[in-house]
Amino acid sequence: MTILLPLYRIMSTVGAPAISWYLKRRLARGQEDRLRFNERKGIGHIPRPAGPLIWIHGASVGESLTILPLINRLLEICPGLHVLVTTGTVTSAALLDERLPQRAIHQYVPIDRQAYVRRFLDHWRPELALWIESEFWPNLVTITSNRGIPLILLNGRVSPESFAGWRKARGLMTRMLRCFTLCLAQTDTDADRLRALGASQVEVLGNLKYATPALPADMGNLDFLRDHIGTRPCWLAASTHPGEEALVGGVHQALKTMYPDLITIIVPRHPDRGKAIAEALSALGLTVMRRSKGDAIVSKTDIYLADTLGELGLFFRLSPISFMGKSLVDLGGQNPLEPARLGSAVLFGPHMWNFADISRRLLDADAAVEVGDANALTAAVDRFLADPDLCESRGQKGNIIADSENDVLDRVTDALAPYISDAVADRKSP
């Protein structure tokens, strides 16, 4: 056993005061759920349901959206099954509370301290654990494995930065990856990196993000917004992060000289930043209306700031052009399949390493445009606004790519079938 795992366990134990201080700061910032905070200590908020239970863990909103089709499929083929979903963010919890089907439960993932992890496992006693993408916590992974609970990695992804980092702690990463009975990687590159880090059984069945259905939208709200925008040109900056909203504001100012009635819609990834974003854009001389405040779109509106949660499907349908945020800042990008699936022409910045294969496929199919900076974004939006036929064509090409691997869910479900069967057989009752 690598010395790093015992060292990590010692640090996570003796570091309890520092961890507590850190969590209190997160609570004060609204980054933790005050009413459900005990879940972060491994305390179950409801009794464990009777019968077999599969635990699925993902990090945040992106992983939550990815696993919803799989959850529905598992519950459909196993009538007596329950699914426990854990994530670590308030936004993902809110999304799952709205969209999880019956017999699926959400709980916040416990902080990675041994006592919390053991308390969590004592309560839920899952028959099988499915990990999504790249959320590797040493105590959570190894203690689960030590209890004889099979672990499977789904949609496994290892970014270049993560690969470089884990190679420096290869012993610890190998120890964790050897806990997984099977690793299903997104791409051949991810598979090669997982093997290089010590994973023993790795397969590539495709990316589950291709199985994610179109984001939902309230059609009444869509009609309402279309009526208020009318014939005014508009475009969308979606899932933006700090540093990008100011760039988008500058793009709007540049485009407004050519399109005086232009409306720019901004949907920040974290709606709680709405006030700060509005103040910063107003300081640029822009007229900002906030959706969270019930502000209406009026003739003088420059920026419609949709600082709400769970409405991206509405704005992808509303906007013929969608720029995906987290990509002009070096943070890895957001899922470009979401606008592509709804026929919106896709733009993104150069930092798309979280979606490298998807973005490459879109670019190769002439279904997206990569922009290097705010000037390039201005030029790309201008080109689409000036040529609606080109904009529509790009949207159609993106839709074809988004629908190109709809059978990936079948392939993954088939690979999981023997493990699901064993889980159901292991526990007919608690």
Helices and strands as residue ranges (DSSP letters): H 4-14, H 16-28, G 37-41, E 53-57, H 61-77, E 82-87, H 90-99, E 104-108, H 114-124, E 128-132, H 138-146, E 151-156, H 160-168, H 170-177, E 180-185, H 188-196, E 202-204, G 208-211, H 219-229, E 234-240, H 244-256, E 263-268, G 271-273, H 274-282, E 288-290, G 291-293, E 303-305, H 312-318, E 321-324, H 337-341, E 345-348, G 353-355, H 356-364, E 368-370, H 374-386, H 388-402, H 408-426
